[in-house]
């Protein structure tokens, strides 16, 4: 029963991570993302996987942990891609300000 409840919790989280990845890809911005939060979640899933390996509890729950870890890691990759987009947008905004006639006054 405990594994079933743990699986249900992980599946609930697991459904939200792909949605978050898609939303973050579409936003092209890391401004609503938190690197610390993503790393904390990755550490938590890694600890959960390590606990399953240490106790030799190789069941479907381990597969759900791994899926969630991969989804959050995808969010980490998207974070760095979006941060690059944010930096480019800031540079473009600065260069636009320098070119405008108002900036020349």
HELIX and SHEET records of a PDB file:
HELIX    1   1 UNK A    2  UNK A   27  1                                  26    
HELIX    2   2 UNK A   35  UNK A   54  1                                  20    
HELIX    3   3 UNK A   60  UNK A   99  1                                  40    
HELIX    4   4 UNK A  101  UNK A  104  1                                   4    
END                                                                             
